[in-house]
Amino acid sequence: MSITERIVRAPAANVYAVLSDGWSYSDWVVGTAHIRDVDAEWPAPGSRLLHKAGPWPLSVRDRSESLAWEPGRMLLLKVHLWPFGAGNVRFTLDPLDEQATRVTLQEQFTDGPLLGVRNKVGDVLLHFRNTEVLQRLADHAERRMAAAQRG
């Protein structure tokens, strides 16, 4: 399992607002090229967002599903990218104070051919990707905080 952490200079509510906006995923999830649809109930368990991943014309149409959530605290997803496989992704938010949140991203392949790289090498590759994911997530959450302060 790959575990990546980042301190985001924004309250947990701002970070969770980004996680709860399914339409924003292609802005900050590395590899997601386009969001095709988002269930109205997102991110309630069982709700889905439909996405395309990878560069055109090789992009793959698939989905991610919310498995569990604790509003403002945690979101667990089942991410699909067939024919390559699927995995679980957990975002955990730990408020440090009113202006900072520790975000932990845990990711693990669970199905398909990618299970073959469920090892230290795969974890390192996921960690590099997820470092960028958390940087982009932080950018969105911090911009929300800056806009709220101006506003």
Secondary structure, 3 states (H helix, E strand, C coil): CEEEEEEECCCHHHHHHHHHCHHHHHHHCCCEEEEEEECCCCCCCCCEEEEEECCCCCCEEEEEEEEEEECCCEEEEEEEECCCEEEEEEEEEEEEECCEEEEEEEEEEEECHHHHHCCHHHHHHHHHHHHHHHHHHHHHHHHHHHHHHHC
